[in-house]
């Protein structure tokens, strides 16, 4: 990609997300909307950015990533399903919640620490799983793991990692969470679990929100068509199936695997998996109270409220809007995490107020990685944590325990 920008009408999405949030081939973003406030004028023609510490906010990393990446690689991280509206809704839904500011609080010390599964985290932020990160930077997941180490942040390792589990564990220097695509071969599933045990992973996060594979992502397809490179250079026989090329599967017999999304993920499957997982079991991809109750009943130690970043379903339900019913269903018996659309420290605050134990980020780490490698990921974490402290001061909540359901109200606008 030569870095040239295609000017297009400014929309609410581009206001919320900075300039050029999605590739120009996403035609639905062209719609005219209400003129933005004057502050948006300052987002036009920014000065050249040469280092991560010059980036002002998380969304400003997205156009930098777009400029740095080939079209297909940017399309991979940008894409959703159908019109990508669930991707957009994930972030825009945070604007439906308003923060109540309290004035009479002792703010001499702000404490963002939180206990998660018995460990004390410096902040309630973790880096969620993103696959194939060497598509964004040569160091890929190693750079992300090192950034997490330098910022004392939990890292969720992805089954689709382009770097081996052992390498990431060494780079991170602390127990990883291992996201699990179970595949439709139980023998392979067991092989992945045993490797996670050897690597010292403290939790297995079973993904249950990928129910259609292979999936058809229109934005990605358009991006691939705009990319002049030969995909078979990296994708043998033009396959994108991670079990055929990913280092996580190296040495396992994957000849019977046909999908990452087994069609029989039922409560019986959870029972079977629970019997094999010796560490904590997290169920990632729950969006209803009914499924949260079932996950808890069948042995889940934690739940991640997630719609896969809108990458696999066009339900138009934002993760943040699904959070309250999941929290209500588990009644505090296990931690509830949430990912999808986190772009500001205020987003983290709102998620905590709605009952989340901690929040994960996906796309932002990829943008930071694509733009500047490890320092870009570190800058993303620094910005979000700085903004969280700022809103905690503004809201009069010196500790995370002070952030409660009374801290936010649902907008009536």
C-alpha positions in Angstrom: 0.0 0.0 0.0 1.5 3.4 -1.0 0.0 5.4 1.9 -2.2 7.6 -0.2 -5.5 8.6 1.4 -8.9 8.6 -0.3 -11.0 11.4 1.0 -14.6 10.6 1.7 -17.5 12.4 3.5 -17.1 12.5 7.2 -19.5 10.3 9.1 -20.3 9.8 12.8 -18.2 6.6 12.6 -15.2 8.6 11.3 -15.7 11.2 14.0 -15.7 8.6 16.7 -12.8 6.7 15.2 -10.6 9.3 13.7 -9.8 9.5 10.0 -10.1 6.7 7.5 -11.4 4.1 10.0 -12.3 1.5 7.4 -11.0 0.9 3.9 -12.6 2.9 1.1 -14.1 -0.3 -0.2 -16.6 -0.3 2.6 -19.2 1.5 0.6 -21.7 1.9 3.5 -19.4 4.3 5.3 -20.0 6.8 2.5 -23.4 7.9 3.8 -23.8 11.6 4.7 -24.7 12.3 8.3 -25.2 15.3 10.6 -22.2 17.6 10.4 -19.7 16.9 13.1 -18.7 19.4 15.8 -15.9 21.9 15.1 -13.4 19.8 17.1 -13.2 17.4 14.2 -11.5 20.0 12.1 -8.3 19.4 14.2 -8.3 15.8 12.9 -7.6 16.9 9.3 -4.1 16.7 7.9 -2.3 15.8 11.2 1.5 16.3 11.3 3.6 13.3 10.4 3.8 10.8 13.2 7.1 9.0 13.5 6.9 7.4 16.9 4.2 5.8 19.1 4.6 8.5 21.8 3.3 11.1 19.4 -0.1 9.4 19.0 -2.8 11.2 20.9 -5.5 8.5 21.3 -6.1 4.9 20.5 -8.3 5.5 17.5 -5.5 7.5 15.9 -3.5 4.3 15.6 -6.1 2.8 13.1 -5.2 5.1 10.1 -1.5 4.5 10.9 -2.1 0.8 10.7 -4.0 1.1 7.5 -1.1 3.1 5.9 1.4 0.5 7.1 -0.3 -2.6 6.0 -1.1 -4.2 2.6 -4.9 -4.0 1.8 -5.6 -7.7 2.6 -3.9 -7.6 6.0 -5.7 -4.4 7.0 -9.0 -5.9 5.7 -8.4 -8.9 7.9 -8.3 -6.9 11.1 -11.0 -4.4 10.0 -13.6 -6.8 8.7 -16.9 -7.8 10.2 -19.9 -9.7 8.7 -22.3 -8.4 6.1 -22.3 -4.6 6.4 -19.9 -4.6 9.4 -22.5 -2.9 11.5 -22.0 -5.0 14.6 -18.3 -3.9 14.5 -19.4 -0.3 14.5 -22.2 -0.9 17.1 -19.7 -2.4 19.5 -18.0 0.9 19.9 -20.8 3.3 19.4 -23.0 1.7 22.1 -20.7 3.0 24.7 -22.1 6.5 23.9 -25.4 5.3 25.2 -24.1 5.3 28.8 -23.4 8.5 30.6 -21.0 8.8 33.6 -22.3 10.5 36.8 -19.6 12.7 38.3 -19.3 12.9 42.1 -17.5 15.9 43.7 -16.7 15.2 47.3 -14.1 12.4 47.1 -10.5 12.1 48.3 -8.5 11.8 45.1 -5.0 12.0 46.5 -4.4 8.4 45.5 -6.0 6.7 42.5 -5.8 2.9 42.7 -6.6 1.0 39.5 -5.5 -2.4 40.8 -7.9 -5.4 40.7 -7.7 -9.0 41.9 -8.4 -11.6 39.2 -8.3 -15.3 40.0 -6.3 -14.5 43.1 -3.7 -12.4 41.2 -3.4 -8.7 41.6 -3.5 -6.8 38.3 -2.1 -3.3 38.1 -5.2 -2.3 35.9 -8.4 -4.0 34.8 -7.2 -4.2 31.3 -5.9 -7.2 29.4 -4.8 -8.0 25.9 -7.3 -10.4 24.2 -6.5 -12.9 21.5 -5.8 -11.8 17.9 -4.6 -14.3 15.4 -1.8 -14.2 12.8 -0.2 -11.0 14.2 2.9 -11.4 12.0 0.5 -10.2 9.3 0.8 -6.8 11.1 4.5 -6.8 12.1 7.5 -9.1 11.7 7.7 -9.7 15.5 4.0 -10.5 15.7 2.8 -11.9 19.0 6.3 -11.7 20.5 6.1 -7.9 20.4 2.7 -8.0 22.0 3.8 -10.4 24.7 6.8 -8.2 25.5 4.6 -5.1 25.6 2.3 -6.9 28.1 5.4 -7.8 30.2 6.6 -4.3 30.2 3.2 -3.0 31.3 2.4 -5.9 33.7 -0.7 -6.8 31.6 -2.4 -10.1 31.2 -2.0 -11.6 27.7 -4.5 -14.0 26.1 -2.6 -16.2 23.6 -4.5 -17.1 20.5 -4.8 -20.6 18.9 -4.1 -18.9 15.6 -0.9 -17.3 16.8 1.9 -16.9 14.2 4.4 -17.5 17.0 4.7 -20.6 19.1 3.2 -20.9 22.6 6.6 -21.6 24.2 8.1 -18.4 22.6 5.2 -16.2 23.7 5.4 -17.7 27.2 9.1 -16.9 27.4 8.6 -13.4 26.0 5.7 -12.6 28.5 7.5 -14.0 31.5 4.2 -14.8 33.3 1.4 -17.3 32.9 -0.6 -16.8 29.8 -4.3 -17.3 29.2 -4.7 -19.7 26.2 -7.7 -19.0 23.9 -8.9 -22.3 22.5 -10.4 -23.0 19.1 -11.5 -26.6 19.9 -11.6 -27.8 16.2 -13.8 -30.7 15.3 -11.2 -33.3 16.3 -11.2 -34.1 20.0 -7.7 -35.6 19.8 -6.4 -32.3 18.5 -8.2 -30.5 21.3 -6.5 -32.6 23.9 -3.2 -32.0 22.2 -3.7 -28.2 22.5 -4.7 -28.6 26.2 -1.7 -30.6 27.1 0.6 -28.1 25.5 -1.0 -25.3 27.4 -0.4 -27.2 30.6 3.3 -27.7 29.8 3.6 -23.9 29.0 2.1 -23.1 32.4 -1.0 -21.3 31.1 -3.2 -20.3 34.0 -6.5 -20.4 32.1 -8.1 -21.9 29.0 -10.5 -19.6 27.2 -12.8 -21.6 25.0 -14.2 -19.6 22.1 -17.9 -20.4 21.5 -18.9 -17.4 19.3 -17.4 -18.8 16.1 -20.2 -21.0 14.9 -19.7 -20.7 11.1 -16.4 -21.6 9.6 -15.2 -21.0 7.0 -16.8 -17.6 7.3 -17.5 -15.0 4.6 -16.3 -11.5 5.5 -17.2 -9.1 2.7 -14.8 -6.4 3.7 -12.0 -8.8 3.8 -13.0 -10.2 0.3 -13.0 -6.7 -1.1 -9.6 -6.0 0.5 -8.1 -9.2 -1.0 -9.3 -8.2 -4.4 -7.6 -4.8 -4.1 -4.3 -6.4 -3.0 -1.9 -7.0 -5.9 0.2 -9.5 -4.0 0.1 -13.3 -4.6 -1.6 -14.8 -1.5 -0.1 -18.2 -2.1 3.3 -16.8 -1.1 2.2 -17.1 2.5 -0.9 -19.2 2.3 0.0 -22.6 0.9 -2.6 -23.7 -1.7 -4.4 -20.4 -0.9 -5.7 -21.8 2.4 -6.3 -19.6 5.4 -7.0 -22.5 7.7 -4.8 -21.9 10.7 -4.5 -25.6 11.6 -2.6 -26.2 8.3 0.0 -23.5 8.9 -0.1 -22.2 12.5 2.8 -23.2 14.8 0.4 -24.0 17.6 -0.7 -27.0 15.7 2.8 -28.1 14.6 3.4 -31.8 15.3 -0.3 -32.6 15.8 -2.2 -34.8 13.3 -4.7 -32.3 11.9 -5.6 -34.5 8.9 -9.2 -34.9 10.3 -9.8 -31.3 11.2 -12.3 -29.5 8.9 -13.3 -26.5 11.0 -12.3 -24.4 14.0 -15.9 -24.3 15.1 -17.3 -27.8 16.0 -21.0 -27.9 15.5 -21.5 -29.9 18.8 -20.5 -27.3 21.3 -23.3 -28.1 23.8 -23.3 -28.3 27.6 -22.2 -31.9 27.1 -19.1 -30.6 25.3 -18.5 -28.2 28.2 -18.6 -31.1 30.6 -16.2 -33.1 28.5 -13.8 -30.2 28.3 -14.1 -29.3 32.0 -13.0 -32.8 32.9 -9.8 -32.2 30.9 -8.9 -28.6 31.8 -6.7 -28.6 34.9 -6.5 -24.8 35.1 -9.2 -22.2 35.1 -11.8 -22.6 32.3 -13.2 -19.4 30.8 -16.0 -19.4 28.3 -15.4 -16.7 25.7 -18.3 -15.4 23.6 -21.3 -15.4 25.9 -23.9 -12.7 25.2 -27.1 -13.8 27.0 -28.0 -14.5 30.6 -29.3 -18.0 29.7 -26.0 -19.1 28.2 -24.1 -17.5 31.1 -26.2 -19.6 33.6 -25.4 -22.7 31.6 -21.7 -22.0 31.5 -21.6 -21.5 35.2 -23.6 -24.6 35.9 -21.2 -26.7 33.7 -18.0 -25.6 35.4 -17.0 -22.2 34.0 -14.6 -20.3 36.2 -15.1 -17.1 34.2 -17.0 -15.7 31.3 -16.1 -13.3 28.5 -19.0 -11.3 27.1 -18.0 -11.0 23.5 -19.4 -11.2 19.9 -15.9 -11.8 18.5 -15.5 -8.1 17.7 -18.4 -8.4 15.3 -16.2 -10.5 13.0 -18.5 -13.5 13.0 -22.0 -12.4 13.5 -24.2 -9.5 12.4 -26.6 -9.4 15.3 -26.3 -5.6 15.9 -26.0 -6.3 19.7 -23.0 -4.6 21.2 -21.0 -6.5 23.8 -21.4 -3.7 26.3 -25.2 -4.0 25.9 -25.1 -7.7 26.6 -22.9 -7.3 29.7 -25.6 -6.4 32.3 -27.8 -9.5 31.8 -24.7 -11.8 31.9 -23.6 -10.1 35.2 -27.1 -10.5 36.6 -27.2 -14.2 35.6 -23.9 -15.2 37.4 -24.7 -13.2 40.5 -21.1 -12.5 41.4 -20.1 -16.2 41.6 -17.5 -16.0 38.9 -15.7 -13.0 37.2 -17.2 -11.6 34.0 -15.0 -10.0 31.4 -15.9 -8.1 28.3 -14.3 -7.3 25.0 -15.4 -5.5 21.9 -15.3 -1.8 21.1 -13.0 -0.6 23.9 -11.3 2.5 22.6 -11.2 4.9 25.5 -10.6 4.9 29.2 -14.2 6.0 29.6 -15.2 2.8 27.9 -13.3 0.8 30.5 -15.0 2.8 33.2 -18.4 2.1 31.8 -17.8 -1.6 31.5 -16.6 -1.8 35.1 -19.7 0.1 36.2 -21.9 -2.3 34.4 -20.3 -5.2 36.3 -17.2 -6.3 34.3 -14.3 -7.6 36.4 -11.9 -6.5 33.6 -11.9 -5.6 29.9 -10.0 -6.9 26.9 -8.8 -5.2 23.8 -8.3 -6.8 20.3 -8.1 -4.5 17.3 -6.3 -1.6 19.2 -3.3 -3.9 19.9 -3.1 -4.9 16.3 -3.2 -1.2 15.2 -0.4 -0.3 17.6 1.6 -3.3 16.5 1.2 -2.5 12.8 2.2 1.1 13.3 5.1 0.8 15.6 5.6 -2.8 16.9 6.1 -3.3 20.6 6.2 0.4 21.4 2.9 0.8 19.6 1.2 -1.8 21.8 2.7 -0.2 24.9 1.4 3.2 23.8 -2.1 1.8 23.4 -2.0 0.3 26.9 -0.6 3.5 28.3 -3.2 5.7 26.7 -6.1 3.6 27.9 -4.8 3.4 31.5 -4.1 7.1 31.6 -7.6 7.9 30.4 -9.0 5.5 33.0 -7.3 7.3 35.8 -8.5 10.6 34.4 -12.2 9.6 34.3 -11.9 8.0 37.7 -10.8 11.4 39.0 -13.6 13.2 37.2 -16.2 10.7 38.5 -14.9 10.9 42.1 -14.0 7.2 42.2 -10.5 6.7 43.7 -10.7 2.9 43.5 -12.2 0.4 41.1 -14.5 -0.7 44.0 -16.0 2.8 44.0 -17.1 2.3 40.4 -20.6 0.8 40.7 -23.8 0.7 38.8 -24.7 4.1 40.3 -21.7 5.5 38.4 -23.5 5.4 35.0 -26.9 6.0 33.6 -28.4 4.9 30.3 -28.9 7.8 28.0 -32.4 8.6 27.0 -31.3 10.5 23.9 
